[in-house]
Amino acid sequence: MSNTNTDNRKRKAVLPPIKVTKDDMRRLNVLANSSTELFPRVSHFLAREMERATVVADGTDLHGVVRMGSRVSYSVEKTGEAREVVLVYPHEANIELNKISVLTPIGAALIGLSAGQSIEFQTPGHQVRSLTVLGVSE
């Protein structure tokens, strides 16, 4: 019996439940669809995240859920390094101000998560990484 199938099953991560508002869903779907030629991997990942998200009404209290404009602290599993960023649309991104675009692998992975949740994502170098949300604030 081959260990390859067992390894593949172990690697297939269970995706955590995520929530987004109706307006964020609409805007992020447009962003993912309009970015497929420039950023095929991350736009596909973002679109997949939107497909599986639970959509809630605009104005719903999503305290503790990563939304656009949220300040998020997270840790990267491999390094244990903790970071704090603000999740923004691409035109607002500024790495010097710790504002990361939702159209990056980490940004797309963070959207809709809550504190304590973890998710795997693929880096531009094709490595699989995992992050865990430590906290979310407005």
N, C-alpha and C positions, 0 to 999 in steps of 0.2 A: 504494500500500500504506500502510495506517495505522500510525502509530507507537504507537497505543493498545494494540494486542495485544502488541507488543514490550515496552512499558512495564509492562503487567500481568504478563508473564512474569518480568521483572526484579524486580518487587515481591514476587512469590510466593516467600517465603523457604523455604529448606530447613531443616526443623526438626532440631535436633541430637538424638542419642539420649540418653535419660534413663533413670535407674534409681530405683526406689523399693522399699521393703520391703513385704511383704504387709500388715502392720499399717497402715503409712502409707497404702497404697493404699485399704484399707477405710475408714479414718477420713476421708481426703480426699474419697473418693466420697460418703460420707454428708454431709460438710460442703457439697460442691458441690450435691448434690441438695436439701438443706434450705435453701439460700440463693438459689435461683433467682428467687424473687419479689422479694427485697430487693436483690440484686446480680446481675441477669441476665447482664450481659456477662462479669464476672469469674468467676462460677460456671460459665458455659459454657466459658470458657477453661480453668479448672482441670479440669473434667470431660474436656475434649479432651486435656489433658496426661496425665491418668491413663489414658485410653484407649490412648495411644500409648507409654506407659512400659513398660519391661522390669521385670517384678516379680521380686524376689529374696526368698529366705527371710528371715524375721526372724532377726536375729543375724548376718547376712552382714556381713563387713567392707566397708563402703562408705566407706573413708577417702578424703577428697577429693571426695565427692559431697554436694551440698546436700540435707540432710534437715531435718526439723522439729527446731528447736533448734540448728541449725548457725549458726556465725558466718561470714558471707560478705562478702568484699570484691569489689566489682564496679565497672565503669566504664560510664558512659552514653555511647554513641557520639557523639551530637550535641554534647554539651558537653565530653566528655573528663573530666568530674568523677568522681572515685573516691569511693566510699562504703563504709562497713562497717556491716552490720546483722546482727541475729539473726532468723532466720525462725521465727515462732511461730503458734499458733492465734489466732483473733480475740480471744478473751477475755484473752489475755496481751499483746496489742499495747500498746506505749507508745512513741510517737515520741520522747519526751525521752530514753529509754534505748536508742534505735535498735533497738527490737524492732518488726518489721513483720509484719503478718498475711499468711498465705498466701492470704487472701481479698482481696488487693489485686493490681492488675495486675503490679507488680514481684514480689511474693511468689509468685504463681502462675507467673510466668516463671522464677523461680530454682529452684523445686523440681526435684530430680533432675539438675541440671546439674553439670558438673565444671569445674575450673579450665581456662581457655582456651576454653571453649565460649561461643558467642554465640547470642542469640535475640531475635526481634522480638516486641513486645507493643504493645497499644493502650492509650493513656492514657485517663483519664476524659473528656478533651477530644477524644477520637477521633483523636489523632495517633499515628502509628506511630513507635515508638522501638526502639532496639536496645541491649542491654546485653551486656557480656562479663564472665564470672566471672574474677576475678583470683586468688582463693584461698578455701579452705574449711577451717575448723577446727571442733572440737567446742565 
